[in-house]
Amino acid sequence: MKKTLTLTLLLFLLLTNSLFADKIDVTLRDFASIVATQNKVNILIQQDVEDDKIVFLVGNKNDSIYLPAFKKMLYLKGLDFKKEKDFYYIEKFPEPEPEPEPEPEPEVIIENVFFSITLKNIVLEDVENLLKLYEAKYSYIKSTNTIVFSCKPEHLKKIEKEILALDVSSQQVKFKLTILETNINDLKDRGVNLSSYMQSVEKQSDTSASGTSSDVSEIQSFTYFLSLITMPYTAGTNVVENSKKGFYAVLKYLNENGFTEIKNSPVLTAKSHSEAIFSSGQNIPYLVQSSSFQSATSTKNDSYQYKDVGLKVVIKPQIINDDVNFDLSLILEDLISNTSSLTPTVAKKELKSSYVLKKGELLVLSGINKESILAHSSGVPLLEDIPLLGNLFKYTSETKTSSIITITIEVI
């Protein structure tokens, strides 16, 4: 009864005050009482709802405005104003449940694609290098000259285009090799003949001074070539650019007069980026193991290996327009002891270099020294086989020879 009287008095004061002012300054619970009285509704407020002080400015004297204003005020304070059958109740909005983190999208794995190309030419090495750049897996089918590979889809068009650009016929080039051996001992013994020949050439050069310039140039080239072969240390260059006629004339003279022997003169054909090999020599046995057993009978076992001894030339060209770039590998092995020995001694010389020649030019490699010792034995038949005394009827000698190997390489 007392509480009802208080609310009635409060309502009366508020209504009286509203005749003179447009502001209501009360707590939340008091304002709820005013709304309930004015709108004749029942309002339930949870105990944990804070009783904050509020200010309501009234511009419309209509009593029905209090209810929606009250609802909006609650909403702004984070409170929910809900209606049941016969009453309203106020409660806090439930805390929003945290939104679940979105599951990461599964990583899309792009599968490699498989492709095959049948090549028209032998360009496997170039295609392999290309596929390695794209980290593609590949296999080569030799019988059909087909390359099968797997790669990323975005790389397929580029790889296919570049393979087709590589699949062209390789250029070929011919090399004419001439291997010469000049005996230094003979050259010294017959130096007078060679000197007189050189002097005759020089005289021809002097007497031809009044002749055509081509004659003078040819004789001077002749002298130069002779020096290049017999005295390579006096030559300034080893590439013959113009006249080869004089060079081959010198070779003919030296060969016919026994100064120089033409050992081999092969012609090698090589594709661009492919090796051409020439070798000349002999296959000699080496004693690698010897064992003997003594029992009722004596047994001896010897094991041999065979080794190629001589000259080996490997040329690998790369053709670019009129230029022929080539890698040259030269290995020269010679016996320097008696070939009848079970463990012969071999001297080895090796040269690896790169050169550039135009078609028609000639490269002369000279100054490769070669030394060997040859043993020669002779004796009186039958008597030389007598134990101890047989040495009186034997004669053994060794001959040491020195020579210069000259190799010419011409691009034809």
HELIX and SHEET records of a PDB file:
HELIX    1   1 LYS A    2  SER A   18  1                                  17    
HELIX    2   2 LEU A   28  ASN A   39  1                                  12    
HELIX    3   3 ASP A   63  ILE A   65  5                                   3    
HELIX    4   4 TYR A   66  LEU A   76  1                                  11    
HELIX    5   5 LEU A  124  LEU A  133  1                                  10    
HELIX    6   6 PRO A  153  HIS A  155  5                                   3    
HELIX    7   7 LEU A  156  LEU A  166  1                                  11    
HELIX    8   8 ILE A  184  ASP A  189  1                                   6    
HELIX    9   9 GLY A  191  THR A  207  1                                  17    
HELIX   10  10 SER A  208  SER A  210  5                                   3    
HELIX   11  11 SER A  213  THR A  230  1                                  18    
HELIX   12  12 PRO A  232  THR A  234  5                                   3    
HELIX   13  13 LYS A  245  GLU A  256  1                                  12    
HELIX   14  14 LEU A  383  ASP A  385  5                                   3    
HELIX   15  15 LEU A  389  PHE A  393  5                                   5    
SHEET    1   A 2 LYS A  23  THR A  27  0                                        
SHEET    2   A 2 LYS A  53  LEU A  57 -1                                        
SHEET    1   B 3 ILE A  43  ILE A  45  0                                        
SHEET    2   B 3 TYR A  88  LYS A  92  1                                        
SHEET    3   B 3 LEU A  79  LYS A  83 -1                                        
SHEET    1   C 3 VAL A 113  THR A 118  0                                        
SHEET    2   C 3 THR A 146  CYS A 151 -1                                        
SHEET    3   C 3 LYS A 137  ILE A 141 -1                                        
SHEET    1   D 5 VAL A 239  VAL A 240  0                                        
SHEET    2   D 5 LEU A 362  GLY A 379 -1                                        
SHEET    3   D 5 LYS A 394  VAL A 411 -1                                        
SHEET    4   D 5 GLN A 172  ASN A 183 -1                                        
SHEET    5   D 5 THR A 260  ASN A 264 -1                                        
SHEET    1   E 5 VAL A 239  VAL A 240  0                                        
SHEET    2   E 5 LEU A 362  GLY A 379 -1                                        
SHEET    3   E 5 LYS A 394  VAL A 411 -1                                        
SHEET    4   E 5 GLN A 172  ASN A 183 -1                                        
SHEET    5   E 5 VAL A 267  LYS A 271 -1                                        
SHEET    1   F 4 ALA A 276  GLN A 294  0                                        
SHEET    2   F 4 SER A 298  ILE A 320 -1                                        
SHEET    3   F 4 ASP A 323  LEU A 335 -1                                        
SHEET    4   F 4 VAL A 346  LYS A 358 -1                                        
END                                                                             
